[in-house]
Amino acid sequence: MRLERKKLIERKKELSEGRWTYRVFARRKFSTVDSIAPVPCAFCDLEQRCGHTAVINPSRCEKLTGWLVKTAGEQAGAA
């Protein structure tokens, strides 16, 4: 929800196998490997304990959110 409020992602409601769900899309597309090489997850010391249902997870990660905000800001400034 925080990433959606910051306009980094968008959700679209859709019917899948008879149930309503949301599909999440990045608002900006990365075009090269170099653009995602500095993702903090690649070298994070908590990576082994991180997961969707774990206490440590991508939606609560300050390092990941900070990197996304910084990257989006840099791309907006270049445009």
HELIX and SHEET records of a PDB file:
HELIX    1   1 ARG A    2  ARG A    5  1                                   4    
HELIX    2   2 VAL A   33  SER A   35  5                                   3    
HELIX    3   3 PRO A   40  PHE A   43  5                                   4    
HELIX    4   4 GLU A   47  ARG A   49  5                                   3    
HELIX    5   5 PRO A   58  ARG A   60  5                                   3    
HELIX    6   6 GLU A   62  ALA A   78  1                                  17    
SHEET    1   A 2 ILE A   9  SER A  16  0                                        
SHEET    2   A 2 ARG A  19  ALA A  26 -1                                        
END                                                                             
